[in-house]
Amino acid sequence: MTKRLFDPREVDSHVASHGHVASHAELRAMGVSMATITRRIGVGGPWQRLLPGVVLTHRGTPTRRELLLGARAF
């Protein structure tokens, strides 16, 4: 199996068009490793865990829409 390379522009574009919410599965399909996901949702990282397996790609307070999108992705 060939490892897919992570393209930050693709990820940024995808999550922006999906309300800044993405599942781990979506991110993995775009080539983001679990180590990268974990690092980005860790202390000081740019992302946060919205729900188990669901990432919010900013550190601010989630909006109602982002919470609903996260529940749908869950």
Secondary structure, 3 states (H helix, E strand, C coil): CCCCCCCHHHHHHHHHHCCCEEEHHHHHHCCCCHHHHHHHHCCCCCCEEEECCEEECCCCCCCHHHHHHHHHHC
